[in-house]
């Protein structure tokens, strides 16, 4: 599998508006991560920023044991709600330079929860940030994403530089800080508010890091399937996998009406390979959201002398959910989506 996801070990958001006693709250167990700039009730400009951290062992294991060759890493967050957005704005991702505690609070707790990171503190009312709003490295290791009026507002920021330096140890892995551009922090002209699903969400949209690399190999003496009057199926599909499984899905690709030939075996059992421009994808069965979309670089289907195939690491998916396998290919000049209702469930090992 050339697409692999890992999920945060902790995430929260911090905001610059204290309560009347001057206390800053914690949102370490909130289902939402907020980013933006807004005026408070006194028309003082305020700011919200998000903090996320991914386990170093997960990052290192992915790079050491799964990734082959060059790779990219993107930070993904799904939008839950947005208000008063400008026609264009940019979000920035920076490596956090100091450790922090997640906490168990929520944004609307009364009284405010102070068990973890806030605008002023890295922990529970102790260990202040050197700079209010979090300490982060403002250098070329950052990533950014610019959004225009009609763009999707989901975050998909390339953070490869940050993750590579976390992996190499050149900067400590204290996570990633997400903020809106300086122009819209402490904003008073409107309430710019971006709300994203956090890791405590009850939806299928938690934040994640997505590693992508090209693991395809197209070296086969099999004939290429060319007719769209054909059957394409997954030979070794099962209805359930444990999250420790690494599955090589083998495809059976054959024309329905093969050309007659003089042979000692049935021409109806002869395997063909799919064309080189063939891809796999995975959809969440109940939401119909593409979990792994067809990608012309990173979900290419491979082929050897046995059949076409692709590999999937099941620990990339959330357990106890159902997923559907899809194939996209081009046959006889037409783009074909093969959906054989191959639905499977991922369960935890043990």
N, C-alpha and C positions, 0 to 999 in steps of 0.2 A: 504494500500500500504506500503510495507516495503522498498521501495526505494524512496527517496525524495530529490529534488534538490533545492538549493537556489543560486542566482546569485549575483555577487559583486555589492555593492553600489558604488564602485569606484575602478579603477585599473590604473596603469601606469608602466613605466619602467624608470630607471635612469642609466646614463652612465657617465664614469669618464673622458671623453674627452671634454674639454672646447673648445670654439672657440678661435680665435686669440686674442680676448679681455679678455680672461679668464672667459667668461660667460658660465654657465651650463644651458642647455635647459630643457624644460618640454615636456612630451609626454602624458599628461592626456587624450587626445582625439584621440590618435593614435589607429588604428584598430589592431595593433600588439603589443605584449609584447616580448621584446628581453632579452635573457640571454646568457652570454658567456664571452670569453676573447679573445682579438685580439690586434695586433700592429697597431698604427696609422701611418700616413705618415712619421713620424720621427722615426719609429720603437720603440716607447715607448709603453709598455704594457698598455692596457686599459680593462675595465670591464663593463658589463651590468648586471643589476639586476631588478627583477620585484617586484612590490608592489601591493597587493590586499587586500581589506577590505570588509567584509560581515556584514551587518547590525545586530546589537546585538538583536534587537527585532525579526528579522527573525530567528536567531539562537535559542533564548530563546523559541519562539513560537513553533518551530519544536520539540525541546526537551520536552517541557511541554505538548504540545497538540497532538502530533503525535506519537513520539517514544514510544515504550513499551519495557521494559527490557533493556538488554545490546545492545549497538549499536556501529557502526564504522562510521568514517567520513573521506572521502578522497577528496583531492583537485585535480580537473581535468582540464587540459588544452590540447587543440588539436594543434598539430604541423602544422604550415603553411609552413615552410621552414627551412632547416638546411644545414650548410656547414662545411666542414673540421673537422668532428667530430672524436675524438679519438675512439679507439676500445672499450674502457670502460670509463665511467665517471659517477659521482654521482651528483644529484641535491639535495639541502637541503632547507627545509622550516623552517623558524624561526619566532616566534612572534615579531612583531615590538613593540618597547618600548616607542615610542613617536608618538604623533598625526602628521598627515601630510595632505596637501591640494592636491587634485587631479590635478587641473589646466585644461587648455583647449588647450594645445599645441600639436604639432606633431613633430616627430623626425626630419623631413626635413624642418621645418619652417625656412624661411629666412626673416627677422632676427629671431634668436632663440626666442621662446616664453618662458617667465619666470613667468607665472601665478601660478605655483604650484610646487610640489615636484621635486627636481633635485638631482644630486649627492651631492651638497653642502647644499642645503636648504630644509627645511620641507614645506615651503610655498613660497610666491612670493618674492624672494630676501630678505627674513627675516627669523628669527628663524632657525638658522643653526642647522644641525645635530651635535650632540656631536662628532661623528666620521664620516668622509667623507664616503659616500656610504650607509648611513642609520643606525639608531640605532636599534639593535635587541638583543634578549636574547639568548645567546649561552649556553643553558642548555639542560637537558634531555627532555624538552617539545617539541623539534624539531622533524621533520619528514624527511625522505630521500628516494630516489629511485635511484638505480643503473641501468644503461643502458649498455647493451653489443651490439656487432656489429649488430646482426640480430634482436634485439628487436624492438618492436614498440617504437617510440620516443614520443608518447603522455604521458603527465604527469598524474600519478595516485598515488599521495603520501598520505599515511595515516597521517592525521593531527589530529587524535582523541584527543591526549594529549593536543594539543594547544586549540582546541575548547572546551574541557571540562573545562580547566582552564579559558578561556574567560567566559564561562557560570557561573562558580562558583565565578568569580570575583577575583580569586587569582592572575591573571595578567590582565591588561587592554586590551580591544579589540581595538588595533590600527592596526589590520590587520596582514598580513603574508608577509614576504620577501622571495623571491625565488632566489637562487644563485647557480652557479656551484661550484664544490669543489675548494678549495684554489689553488690546483696545476694548474688549468687552468684559474684562474683569472689573469689579467695583463699578459696574455700569448703573447709571441712574435714569437713562432715557426710556428704558423698558426692562421688563423682567425676562431676561434670556435664561431659559431653563431647559436643560436636556436631562431627561431621566432614562437611564438604561437599566436593564435587568441585571441584578447582582447574582452572586453564587448562591444566595439563600432564596432565590426565586423558586416558586412552585411550578414554573413553566419549563419548556424545553430550551430556553434561551439564556443559559448562564454565560458569563464571559469565558473566553478560552484563547489560548495561543494555538495557532495553526501552523504546523511545519509542513512545507511542501518541497518535494524533490522528484526528480525523474528516475524511476526505477524500472522503466520499461525495457524489454529486450525483444526485438522482432527479428528472430533468426530461425527460419523454418523452411522446410522443403515441401510443406503441404501446399496444395492448390488454394488460391484465394477465392473465397465465396464472392460471386459477382451478381447473381440473380436475386431479385427481391421476393421471388417465389421460393421461400426457404424456411427452414426451422432453425431457430437459435435458442438454445436452452442451457441451463447450468446443470452439469452432470452430478456434482457432489453437494448440492444444496441441502441443508438441514433446517429444521424449524427453530432450533435453539443452539446457541453457542455460549460458552463461558467467556468472561472478559479476559482470560489469559490466552485464548486461542489466537493463533496466527493461521488464517485460512487462505489457501490457494484455490480460488474458484476456477474450475475447469469448464470450458464452454464446449458444447457440441454444436457445430455449424455445418449444415448440409442443405443442398438444394432439395426441394420436394420431388423434383423430377430430374434425377441425374442423367447425364449423357450415357447412353449404352456403351459398354466396353467389354472386351474379352478378358475375363479375370476369373480366378478360382474362388474369390470371395464376393459377397454381396456388395453391389455398388451402392446400396442404401445404407451401408455401414461405414463408408469412406468418410473420414473427417476432412473438413476444410478449415482454413484459418480465416478469421475476419480480416477485412482490409486494414491497412496500417492506420487509417484515420478512424479508429473505433475507440470508444471511451466507456467507462463505467461510472455510475452514480448511485447514491443511496438517499432514499427519501424517508422521512419520518412518517410512519403509516397513518397516524391519526391526525396530524396537523397538515400533512401534505407539503411540509417544508423540505426543500432539498438540504440534507445534512452535508452531503458531499456532491457538489454540482459537477456536471461534465466539464472537464478542463482539458484543453487541447495540448497542454504541456504535462500536467501532473496526474491525470487519470487515464493515460493511454493504456490500451489493452495490449498485452504482450502475446507472443506466439513462439512455440517451439515445434519440434517434430511430432509431438503428441496432440496438441490442440492450442487454441487461444486460451489465455488465462489472465487473471489479475489477483493480487494479494491484498488482504485486509487484516489489519490488527484490530481485534475486537475491543481492546482496552481503550480505543479512541472514542468509544461511544458510551453514552449514559446507560447504565444497567436498568433492567426491568422496563425497557421500552421496546417497541416493535418497529422494524425497519424493512424497507422494500428495496431489492436490488433491481437496477435498471441498466440497460445497455443502449448505447447510441452508436450507430454506424451508418455508412453510406453504401447502398446496394443499387446497382443499375441506375446510378445517377440520382437516386432519391435518398434523403435522410430518413432513417428509420429509428424509432424508439422501441426497443423490445421490452415489453413488460409481461412477464409470465407469472405475475403474482407470487414471486419468490419472497415471502415475508418471513423474517426471522426475529427472534427475541434474544437479547443479550442479558445474561444473568451473571451475578458475582460468583467467582470461584470459591467454593466452600461456603 
